[in-house]
Amino acid sequence: MSVIGRHDLSPAERLVRQLKENPETGCMEFQGLRNAHGYGQINAGGRRVYAHRLAFELVHGYLPPVVGHHCDNPSCCNPEHLFGGTQADNLADMRAKGRSVNVRGCASGRSLLTEAQVTEILATPRGYGSTKALAEKFGVHRSVVDRVRWGKAYAAGPSSN
């Protein structure tokens, strides 16, 4: 067994040891612990931090609010693939790459109602008990029916985001 354990290494040394280059993409992919979204995580200063943010800070000497990936590979720590900025910058980058699909209403995978059900709700006159009856008919809470009627859910047209 080695006299020097991995805990004797600095976070920067541990980061470098856990990187593996992908020759096809040039990404330096973090091989250690990753979260559910694929972002590498490493312990530094008693806290768990994102590996790509640590890599950016080590190279540039500062840490911006957001560190994005030009390569769109969450495990990548190659400083040439990373950019610093704001959440607005990161969202603009996502939209520019065509990755901002904003699916709403019945097309959403989380939709509780079909288009026909929404149409029926909107066509049903509002009156005593109609909200409760429609909610029971479609197996949803009354608030879902109300949100359809108020235009807060299942609104027509694309999102303005």
N, C-alpha and C positions, 0 to 999 in steps of 0.2 A: 504494500500500500504506500502511496505517495505521502511524503511528509507535508507537502503543500496541498491542501484541500482546495476545492473550487471556491469555498467561502473566503479564502485568503486572497482571492483575485479581486481586482476592482470591477465595478460594473462594466466598464469599457472593455476590459480583458475578457470577461465572461461573454459579452456581446460578440466580440470578434470570433471567439472560439465556437460560437453557435451559428455562424453564418456559412452558407454553402452557395456558391455561385451557380446560377442556372445558365449554361452556355448559350441556350437558344434566345433568352430574353435579356441577359446581362443583369438580371435581378440578383441581389445578394439576399437569399431567403433565410429567414430566421428559423432554426431547427428546434428551438426549445419550446417552452410552454406557449400555447396560442389560445386566444379566447374563441368563442363560438363563431365569430366573424372572420377568423383567420389572422388577427393581429397578434404579433409576437409580444410576449410580456416577460419582463425581467425584473428581479429585485434590485433596487438601487436606493441606498440611504434608508433602508428599513421600509420602503414602499414598493409596490409593484407598479412599474411604468411600462409604457409601450416601447418596444424595441426600436421602432422607426423614429420615434420622437427623441430617444436617447441618441441614436445615430446622428440625427440632424443637429442636436445640441452639441455633440462632441466635435463635429466638423465646423459648424458655423459660430459656435460660442454663445449662442442665445437660443431661446425657445419661444417661437411665436405661438399665438393662441391655437392655431391648427397647423398640422403638418400633413400635407396631402401627397398622393402618389401619382406621378405622371403615368406610371406603368399600370396603375389600377390593381396592383398586387399587394394586398394588405400585409403579407409577411416580408415584403421587400424592405431592406435597410440600406440599399445603395444610395448614397447621398446625391448622386447624379439623377436619380429617379424621384427625389423628394423635393417638395417646394413648401415654403412657409407662407402663411397668410392668415386670413380670417375665415370664418365659416362661410361668409358670402363668396369669398374667392373659391373655396372648395366646391360650393354648390354651382358656381359659374363654370368651373372646370367640368363638373359632372354633366351639366346641361350641354356644354360644347361638344362633349363626347357622345351625346345622344343617350345617356344613361338615366335621364330623369323622366321616367315614364310615370305619369301621375294618373293612375287609373282610379276612377271614381264611380260611385253608384253601383248599378247592377253588375258592371264588368269587374268590380273589385272581388278578389277572392274571399273577402270577409263579408260580402253582401248577405243580408238576412232575407231580402225580398227579390223577386223576379221583376222584370219590366212590366209584365201583365199585372202583378199585384200592386205595383206602384201606380199604374194607370187606374186600377180599380179604386185605390185609396183616394186618388185625386178626383175621381168622378163621383165618389159617394158624397152626398150632401152632408154637411156637418149638422149634427143635431144630437139631441140627448141620447146617449148610449152608443152612437155610431163608432166612436173611437174605440171603446171597449170591445164592441162586437167585431170590428175589423182586426184588432189585435189578437183576439181569441181565434178568429178564423185563420189567420196567417201564422199563429204560434209565436208572436213577438210581444214585447212589452208595449203598453199604450204610448210610451214616450217615442217609440220608433214611428208609430203612425203620426203622432203630432209633428215630429221632425220632418216627415215627408210633406205634410200639409203646409208647414211653415217655410218650406224650401231650404231647410237646414241639412237635409240628407237626400240623396238621390236627385240632386239638382241637375237640370239638363245642361249640356254643353261641357267643354273641357275646362279644367281648372285654370285660373289665371296665374298660377305659380310659374 
